Amino acid sequence: RIPLEDVPEDEAECTAWLHKLYQEKDSFQEEYHRRGIFPETPMVPPRRPWTLLNWLFWASLLLYPFFRFLVNMVSSGSSLTLASFVLVFFMASMGVRWMIGVTEIDKGSAYGNANSKPKP
């Protein structure tokens, strides 16, 4: 983000400032294409243990009933119960896969392609 105070108000100064900004952007892009990394030093975010602890807390809280149910199902020994559980689990898995497939994009946009422009 560029603070509004940094943008010159005079039209000529603003043009020169914007031209310089695009030159810097282009040099960054050229450097990236040449070396595969941006010229600045890479920023490595610090590790945050609270994120992991938060995830572990909620995962254990929400998954405990499921695992308890799973252990009870397996220990019941009933073939019909186990087959029903496997069938429900399989149907749920297929339903999730179907929902993911619905959201996939089959064809991208042709915006900006020279071949997609209408001919006069």
Order of alpha helices (4+ residues) and beta strands (2+ residues): alpha-alpha-alpha
